[in-house]
C-alpha cells in the first residue's frame, strides 16, 4: 500500500500521512492498555511525529495542487496496517523468540502470491526485476527482515507509545534517501521522485 501510494501520489503527502497513522494507532492502543509515559516521553512522541511531517515535506508542495485522493487512501491504509502490525507484534510472547517474524514473512508471501495470481488472471504484464534491480530487491528484502526482527525486540523491551512514533519515521527516511539517490523529481510536471529515476524526465 505504501509503495502504491508513493507511485500514484505525492511523496510529501503519502509519507508523512502514513507515518502519522502508523504512530497514532499503537500510541492509542498503548494508552488504552495502561501504558503511562512521563510528560517528557509524551513531548518526545509529539516532536517525533512533527519531525516526520517536516522531513517528508517538499518545498514545492504548496504549488503542486491538491493531493491525489487515491494516494491519500493508500497511505492511510498503509499506516493502519503498519500500526496494527506493531500492536500484533506486541501481543506475542517473548518465549516465541523471532518466530513471529518468520510467521509474518510467510503470511506476506502468501498474500503477495494471491495478489499476483489475481493480476496474472487479468493478463496484466508483470515484469520481475532483473540484473542490478534484482540485487537491489534482494538487498531490500534482507534489510526489511532485519528491521522486522529489531522492531519485534523493540516493542517487547520498551513502551509501545515510545517505539511507535520512532518507527513511524521510516517513511520520512524513505523520502530523504529518495531525494539523495534519485534527485528532487521532475522539474516539468512537479512529479515526486517516485515517478522518475532521473531529475527532469517524466
C-alpha positions in Angstrom: 0.0 0.0 0.0 2.8 2.4 0.9 4.7 1.8 -2.4 1.4 2.1 -4.4 0.7 5.3 -2.6 4.1 6.7 -3.5 3.6 5.6 -7.1 0.3 7.4 -7.6 0.5 10.3 -5.1 2.9 12.9 -3.9 5.6 11.6 -1.7 5.5 14.7 0.5 1.8 13.8 1.3 1.9 10.0 1.3 5.0 9.5 3.5 4.0 11.8 6.4 0.4 10.7 6.4 1.5 7.1 6.6 3.8 7.9 9.4 1.1 9.8 11.3 -1.5 7.0 11.1 1.1 4.3 11.8 2.2 6.0 15.0 -1.3 7.1 16.3 -2.8 3.6 16.4 -0.1 2.0 18.6 0.0 5.0 20.8 -3.7 4.9 21.4 -3.5 1.1 22.0 -0.7 1.5 24.5 -2.5 4.3 26.5 -5.8 2.3 26.4 -4.0 -0.7 27.8 -2.4 1.0 30.7 0.9 2.5 29.4 1.5 5.8 31.2 4.5 7.5 29.8 6.0 10.5 31.5 5.5 14.1 30.3 9.0 14.1 28.8 8.2 11.0 26.8 4.9 12.4 25.6 6.7 15.5 24.5 9.3 13.4 22.7 6.5 11.4 20.9 4.8 14.6 19.7 8.2 16.0 18.5 8.9 12.7 16.7 5.6 12.9 14.8 6.2 16.5 13.9 9.7 15.7 12.7 8.3 13.0 10.4 5.9 15.5 8.9 8.6 18.2 8.4 11.2 15.8 7.0 8.8 14.4 4.4 7.5 17.8 3.2 8.7 19.2 -0.1 9.3 22.9 -0.6 7.2 22.9 -3.8 4.2 21.2 -2.3 2.0 24.3 -2.0 2.3 24.9 -5.7 1.6 21.2 -6.7 -2.1 21.4 -6.3 -4.4 19.1 -4.2 -3.1 15.7 -3.3 -4.2 12.7 -5.3 -7.2 11.1 -3.4 -6.0 7.6 -4.3 -2.6 8.3 -2.9 -4.1 9.6 0.3 -6.3 6.5 0.8 -3.3 4.2 0.0 -1.2 6.0 2.7 -4.0 5.8 5.3 -4.3 2.0 4.6 -0.5 1.6 4.8 -0.3 3.4 8.1 -3.2 1.4 9.5 -1.6 -1.9 8.6 1.9 -0.8 9.9 0.4 0.4 13.2 -1.7 -2.8 13.6 1.4 -4.8 12.8 3.2 -3.2 15.7 0.3 -3.9 18.0 0.2 -7.6 17.0 3.9 -8.0 17.5 3.5 -6.6 21.0 0.9 -9.4 21.8 3.4 -12.2 21.0 5.2 -13.8 24.0 8.9 -13.2 24.5 9.3 -17.0 24.7 8.4 -17.2 21.0 11.7 -15.6 20.1 11.9 -14.4 16.5 9.3 -16.9 15.2 6.7 -14.2 14.8 9.0 -12.5 12.2 9.0 -15.7 10.2 5.3 -16.1 10.5 4.8 -12.5 9.3 7.1 -13.2 6.2 5.2 -16.4 5.4 1.9 -14.6 5.6 3.2 -11.8 3.4 4.4 -14.3 0.8 1.0 -16.0 0.7 -0.7 -12.6 0.4 1.6 -11.4 -2.4 1.2 -14.8 -4.2 -2.6 -14.4 -4.1 -2.4 -10.8 -5.5 0.0 -11.9 -8.2 -2.4 -14.7 -9.1 -5.3 -12.3 -9.5 -3.2 -9.9 -11.6 -2.0 -12.7 -13.8 -5.6 -13.9 -14.4 -6.4 -10.4 -15.7 -3.5 -10.8 -18.1 -1.7 -7.7 -16.8 2.0 -8.0 -17.8 4.3 -8.5 -14.8 8.0 -7.5 -15.1 10.1 -9.0 -12.5 13.4 -7.3 -11.5 16.5 -8.5 -13.4 20.2 -7.7 -13.2 21.1 -4.9 -10.8 17.4 -4.4 -9.9 17.2 -7.9 -8.7 20.2 -7.5 -6.5 18.7 -4.3 -5.0 15.4 -6.0 -4.4 17.1 -8.9 -2.6 19.1 -6.4 -0.5 15.9 -4.5 0.4 14.4 -7.8 1.4 17.3 -8.6 3.8 17.1 -5.1 5.3 13.3 -5.4 5.7 13.5 -8.7 7.5 16.3 -7.4 9.8 14.2 -4.3 10.5 11.2 -6.5 11.4 13.3 -8.5 13.9 14.7 -5.4 15.5 11.1 -4.0 15.6 9.9 -7.1 17.4 12.7 -6.8 20.0 11.9 -3.1 20.4 8.2 -3.4 21.2 9.0 -6.2 23.7 11.6 -4.1 25.5 10.1 -0.6 25.5 6.8 1.2 25.7 4.7 1.0 22.6 3.9 4.7 22.8 7.7 5.4 22.5 8.6 2.8 19.9 5.7 3.5 17.5 6.5 7.2 16.7 10.2 6.4 16.2 9.3 3.5 13.8 6.8 5.8 12.0 9.7 8.0 11.0 10.7 5.2 8.5 8.6 6.8 5.6 10.4 10.1 6.2 13.7 8.2 5.9 12.5 6.8 2.6 11.9 10.3 1.3 15.3 11.6 2.4 17.0 8.6 0.7 15.0 9.0 -2.4 16.0 12.7 -2.7 19.6 11.8 -2.2 19.7 8.9 -4.6 17.1 9.9 -7.3 17.3 13.7 -7.1 14.4 16.1 -6.5 12.0 14.8 -9.1 10.6 16.0 -12.3 11.0 19.7 -12.8 8.5 19.9 -15.6 5.5 18.3 -14.0 6.2 18.5 -10.3 6.1 14.7 -10.0 7.5 13.2 -6.9 10.8 11.4 -7.1 8.9 8.1 -7.1 7.7 8.8 -10.6 11.1 9.3 -12.2 14.6 7.8 -11.9 16.3 10.9 -13.2 15.7 14.6 -12.5 13.9 16.4 -15.3 12.4 13.4 -17.0 8.8 12.2 -16.7 
